[in-house]
Amino acid sequence: MRRKALPYLGVALILVFCLAPFYWMVVSAFRRPSDQFDSGPWPSPWSTENLEAVFAPGNEFVRALANSLLVAGATTVLTLLIGVFTAYTLARLDFRGKNAVLGVIMATSMFPGISQVVPLLKLFTEIDWINTYQAMVVPSLGFALPLAVWNLTVFFRQLPFELEQAAMIDGCSRGQAFRKIIIPLAAPGVFTTAIIVFIMAWNEFIIAFSMVNEKEMQTATVAIAKFTGVSGFDQPFGTQMAAAVVVTVPLVVLVLVFQRRIVAGLTAGGVK
Amino acid sequence: MATILDKSPGGAARPARAPRPGGQARNTSRRLALLLLSPTFLVLALVVGYPVLSGIRESLFAQAEGLDENGFVIEGERFVGLDNYAALFSGERGEAFWNAFSNTTFFTVTAVVLETAIGVGLALIMHQALRGRALIRASVLVPWAVPTAMSGLLWRWIFQPDGVANTLLGQEILWTADGIASKLAIVVAEVWKTSPFIGLLVLAGLQMIPKDVYEAAKVDGASAWQQFRLITLPLVRPALVVAVLFRMLDTLRMFDLPFVLVGANKDSVETLSMLAWMEAGNLRYGVATAYATILFLYIAVIAYTFVKVLGADVIGEARSRKPEQTGKEVAA
C-alpha cells in the first residue's frame, strides 16, 4: 500500500509546488477589488472588474501588449535569421577551431546583462535611441543569439545529412540542398527554438525598463510593474495580478501545447 | 576560456597537412564557414563585446562635478584611473558595494543550493512517476514560463503583510520591508521559478541511465540510498554541474526579482546589478560601469572555476565529436 501511494504523493507535491503560486495569481485576478484581501481558496463571487481595470484607457495596456509582441517578435525573427546559418555551419561544416567558436558563443551568454545595459544606455542616450524599439531589440540579441545558435546546433546535428549529400550527388548545389532538404527537416527544431527565444524575449525586463521611459513605448512586463493605484500609494495588486495573468496565460498555453519540444530544447541547450 | 575548450581530438590526430585530393573542397568549406559565422560574430561583437569593452573604459572615468577655480561649471568626463575601484574599499560607497556584493553572493549560494536539492528531488519523482508524466512536465514548465518580473509581483502580493503567506503561517512578518525576511522572500521566489529547470535537466540525465545498472545493483543488495549515491549521482553529475553553473551565473546577475518584489534602494536585497543600475540612473556612469565590470569578473572567475576545476562541459552536446570523419565526408 505504502509503495503504491508514495509516487502519487510525490506527484501531488510537485503539482502543488509548481502550480499553487500561479493558481493564487489567477484567483486574485478574478476577485472583486473589494475582496482583494480575502484568503479563500477561490473567488466568491467571481468578478472581471480587475481585468476591466487593466484595459482601462489610462493604462494603455493594449499598446504595451503590442509593444511586447513587436519587440519579442522582432528579436525572435532577427535571431533566427542570423542564428540558422551559424548553427548550420557549426553542425555541418568541418573547420578548425569549431569548439573555440562554440566556446566564445557560450561565453557571451554568460555575460551579466548589466555590463551590457549601462554602456548601451549611455550610447543610446547620445544617439537618441532612448524610447525606440531598436533600443530594446538590439540589446536583446545579445542573450537571444547565443541561446538560439546553441539550440539550433544541437538540433541540426541530429539531422540525416546523408540526404543532403544524396541531393548534391543528384546535382543540387550546397545552397539548394540546404534549402530543399535541410530546411524542411530542420523546421521543428527551428520552431522550438523560436518559441523558447520568444518566451525569453517576452519576459525580458531590465533592457526594456532601462531603455524606455515613455508610457507609449513600454513593454507589457514593464507597464504592469509600473501600474499605480488610484491614490498612487497603495499598489493595485488585483489589477496587477489580472494583467500578469493576461501576459502569462498565452505563454502557459504555448508551454502546454509544445511541452515535449520545449523540454527537448531546454535540456539540449542547457541555457537558462 | 575559449581556447581551453578547444580540445578537438581531430586537430592533433589529423595527418600532416600535405596536399591531398580533398584540399580544395576543405578550403572552400572553410571560407564558407567563415562567411556563415560572421553575421553572428558581428552582432555579438556589437551588442555584447563593444558594450563590455566600452564599459571597462568608462569605469576609468568620472563625471566631472563642481566648479573650476574660475567658477565655471566643469562639464564632461575626466580620467580618474582606478579611483572608481579604489573608492569601493572605503567610505559610503564601499559600504554600499560590499553590501550588494554580499547580498549577491548570499542569494546565489542559498538559492542555488536549494534549487539543486529541490530540482534533484523533482527529477527523481518525475522519473518514478508512471502515470501523468505529461501533466507533471507541463506543470513544471509553468514557473519557468511566468516572466520573472511577474513572478516578482506575484510573490510581492503573496508576501504582503496581510497576504496569504502570513495567513497560512499565522504570522505577521513584514516580508517586503527592508529586513532579513525580505532576503528570504527573494530566495523563495527564485527557488520556485528555477528549480523546475534543474529538475528537467537532471531528468534528462536520469533517462540516459540504463535500467539494468540498477537491477544489477539490486541483485548485489544495494539499498535505495546506496543506489542513489553510487549510481544515480555520479551518472547525472555532468548534467548537474552544467545546470548548477548556469543557475549560478543567472543568479549572480539577478535584477528584476528583488527590484519588483522588494524595490530599489533597499539595503537588504540590493544586488550588484541593481546597484550598478542605480548609479547609471544617477548618470554616474563611471561608478556604474566599475560595479558592472566587477560583477563581470566575478562571473568570469566562477565560470572558469567550474570549467577548470569541476570539468563542467558547457559545450556538451554541441561539441563536434568526430571531426575526422565529417572531414572526409565533406571532402569526398
Contacts between the chains, C-beta under 8 A, distances in Angstrom:
chain1	res1	chain2	res2	distance
A	7	B	125	7.3
A	7	B	128	5.1
A	7	B	129	5.8
A	7	B	130	6.8
A	10	B	125	3.8
A	10	B	128	6.8
A	10	B	129	7.2
A	11	B	125	6.6
A	11	B	129	5.4
A	11	B	132	6.0
A	11	B	136	6.1
A	13	B	125	7.3
A	14	B	122	5.9
A	14	B	125	5.8
A	14	B	126	7.2
A	14	B	136	5.8
A	14	B	139	6.9
A	14	B	140	6.8
A	15	B	135	7.6
A	15	B	136	7.2
A	15	B	139	5.4
A	17	B	118	7.8
A	17	B	122	7.9
A	17	B	192	7.4
A	18	B	139	4.6
A	18	B	140	5.6
A	18	B	142	5.6
A	18	B	143	5.6
A	18	B	192	8.0
A	18	B	196	6.3
A	19	B	139	5.3
A	19	B	142	6.2
A	21	B	143	7.6
A	21	B	151	7.7
A	21	B	154	6.0
A	21	B	155	7.2
A	21	B	158	6.6
A	21	B	192	6.1
A	22	B	142	5.4
A	22	B	143	7.2
A	22	B	146	6.5
A	22	B	154	7.7
A	24	B	154	7.1
A	24	B	157	7.8
A	24	B	158	6.3
A	24	B	164	6.3
A	25	B	150	7.9
A	25	B	154	4.9
A	25	B	157	7.7
A	28	B	157	6.4
A	37	B	162	5.4
A	37	B	163	7.8
A	39	B	164	5.2
A	39	B	167	4.5
A	82	B	39	4.8
A	82	B	40	5.5
A	82	B	43	6.0
A	83	B	40	6.7
A	85	B	36	4.4
A	85	B	37	7.9
A	85	B	39	6.6
A	85	B	40	7.7
A	86	B	36	6.4
A	86	B	37	5.5
A	86	B	39	7.1
A	86	B	40	4.1
A	88	B	36	6.8
A	89	B	32	7.5
A	89	B	33	5.0
A	89	B	36	4.2
A	89	B	37	5.5
A	90	B	37	7.8
A	90	B	318	6.9
A	90	B	320	7.9
A	91	B	318	7.9
A	92	B	326	8.0
A	93	B	29	5.2
A	93	B	30	8.0
A	93	B	32	6.4
A	93	B	33	4.6
A	93	B	36	7.7
A	93	B	330	6.8
A	94	B	26	7.3
A	94	B	29	6.3
A	94	B	320	7.8
A	94	B	323	5.9
A	94	B	326	4.8
A	94	B	327	4.4
A	94	B	330	5.1
A	95	B	29	6.5
A	95	B	30	4.8
A	95	B	33	4.4
A	95	B	34	8.0
A	96	B	11	6.4
A	96	B	30	7.8
A	97	B	6	6.3
A	98	B	8	6.7
A	98	B	320	5.1
A	98	B	323	7.3
A	99	B	5	5.5
A	99	B	6	4.6
A	99	B	7	7.0
A	99	B	8	5.2
A	99	B	315	6.0
A	99	B	319	6.0
A	99	B	320	6.5
A	100	B	2	4.8
A	100	B	3	6.2
A	100	B	5	6.7
A	100	B	6	4.1
A	101	B	37	6.5
A	102	B	5	7.2
A	102	B	315	4.9
A	102	B	318	5.6
A	102	B	319	7.0
A	103	B	1	6.3
A	103	B	2	3.6
A	103	B	3	7.8
A	103	B	4	7.7
A	103	B	5	3.8
A	103	B	6	6.7
A	103	B	314	7.6
A	103	B	315	6.5
A	104	B	2	4.7
A	104	B	41	7.9
A	105	B	40	7.2
A	105	B	44	7.2
A	106	B	5	8.0
A	106	B	314	5.1
A	106	B	315	6.5
A	107	B	1	5.8
A	107	B	2	6.3
A	107	B	303	7.5
A	108	B	44	5.2
A	108	B	48	4.9
A	108	B	49	7.8
A	110	B	249	5.0
A	110	B	299	6.2
A	110	B	300	7.8
A	110	B	303	5.4
A	111	B	48	5.7
A	111	B	52	6.4
A	111	B	296	6.7
A	111	B	299	7.6
A	112	B	252	6.8
A	112	B	253	3.7
A	112	B	273	6.4
A	112	B	292	7.0
A	112	B	295	5.1
A	112	B	296	5.9
A	112	B	299	5.8
A	113	B	253	5.8
A	113	B	255	6.9
A	113	B	273	7.2
A	114	B	253	6.4
A	114	B	255	6.8
A	114	B	272	7.5
A	114	B	273	4.2
A	114	B	276	4.9
A	114	B	277	6.2
A	114	B	291	7.8
A	114	B	292	4.9
A	114	B	295	6.5
A	115	B	51	6.9
A	115	B	52	5.3
A	115	B	55	5.4
A	115	B	276	8.0
A	115	B	289	7.6
A	115	B	292	4.0
A	115	B	293	6.6
A	115	B	295	6.6
A	115	B	296	4.6
A	116	B	47	7.1
A	116	B	48	6.0
A	116	B	51	4.5
A	116	B	52	6.8
A	117	B	51	7.9
A	117	B	277	7.2
A	117	B	280	7.6
A	118	B	51	7.9
A	118	B	55	6.1
A	118	B	58	7.8
A	118	B	276	6.0
A	118	B	277	7.4
A	118	B	280	4.5
A	118	B	285	6.5
A	118	B	288	4.8
A	118	B	289	5.4
A	118	B	292	5.3
A	119	B	50	7.8
A	119	B	51	4.2
A	119	B	52	7.5
A	119	B	54	4.7
A	119	B	55	4.3
A	119	B	58	6.1
A	119	B	285	7.8
A	119	B	289	6.4
A	120	B	47	7.9
A	120	B	51	5.1
A	121	B	280	5.8
A	122	B	58	7.2
A	122	B	280	7.7
A	122	B	285	5.3
A	123	B	51	7.6
A	123	B	54	7.5
A	138	B	46	7.9
A	138	B	47	5.7
A	139	B	47	5.8
A	139	B	51	8.0
A	141	B	43	5.5
A	141	B	47	5.2
A	142	B	44	7.0
A	142	B	47	4.3
A	142	B	48	4.5
A	145	B	40	6.1
A	145	B	43	6.0
A	145	B	44	6.2
A	146	B	44	7.4
A	149	B	40	6.2
A	150	B	318	6.3
A	153	B	318	4.5
A	154	B	317	4.9
A	154	B	318	5.3
A	157	B	317	7.4
A	157	B	318	7.1
A	161	B	329	7.9
A	165	B	329	7.1
A	174	B	32	7.7
A	199	B	145	6.2
A	202	B	147	6.9
A	203	B	147	3.8
A	203	B	148	6.2
A	203	B	149	7.5
A	205	B	147	7.2
A	205	B	148	6.3
A	205	B	149	4.4
A	205	B	255	7.4
A	205	B	256	4.1
A	205	B	260	8.0
A	206	B	255	5.0
A	206	B	256	6.2
A	206	B	273	7.5
A	206	B	277	7.4
A	209	B	256	7.9
A	210	B	277	7.1
A	210	B	280	7.8
A	221	B	147	5.1
A	221	B	149	4.5
A	221	B	150	6.5
A	222	B	149	7.5
A	224	B	149	7.4
A	224	B	150	6.9
A	224	B	153	6.8
A	225	B	149	5.4
A	225	B	152	7.8
A	225	B	153	6.6
A	225	B	260	5.4
A	235	B	156	7.7
A	237	B	153	7.8
A	237	B	156	7.9
A	237	B	157	4.7
A	237	B	160	7.3
A	240	B	153	5.3
A	240	B	157	7.4
A	241	B	153	7.5
A	241	B	154	7.1
A	241	B	157	6.3
A	244	B	146	7.9
A	244	B	147	7.9
A	244	B	150	4.2
A	244	B	153	5.9
A	244	B	154	6.4
A	247	B	147	6.5
A	247	B	150	6.4
A	248	B	145	6.9
A	248	B	146	5.2
A	248	B	147	6.8
A	248	B	150	5.8
A	251	B	145	4.3
A	251	B	146	7.5
A	251	B	147	7.7
A	252	B	142	5.8
A	252	B	145	5.6
A	252	B	146	7.9
A	254	B	145	7.4
A	255	B	138	6.6
A	255	B	141	4.5
A	255	B	142	6.8
A	255	B	144	7.7
A	255	B	145	4.7
A	256	B	138	5.2
A	259	B	134	6.9
A	259	B	137	5.3
A	259	B	138	5.0
A	259	B	141	5.9
A	260	B	137	7.7
A	262	B	141	6.5
A	263	B	137	6.0
A	263	B	141	7.2
A	263	B	200	5.8
A	263	B	204	8.0
A	266	B	144	7.9
A	266	B	197	7.1
A	266	B	200	5.9
A	266	B	201	7.6
A	267	B	200	5.9
A	267	B	201	5.6
A	267	B	203	7.8
A	267	B	204	3.9
A	268	B	317	6.0
A	270	B	201	6.7
A	270	B	242	5.4
A	270	B	243	7.1
A	270	B	246	6.5
A	270	B	314	7.6
A	270	B	316	6.0
A	270	B	317	7.9
A	271	B	246	6.5
A	272	B	197	7.1
A	272	B	246	6.4
A	272	B	250	6.3
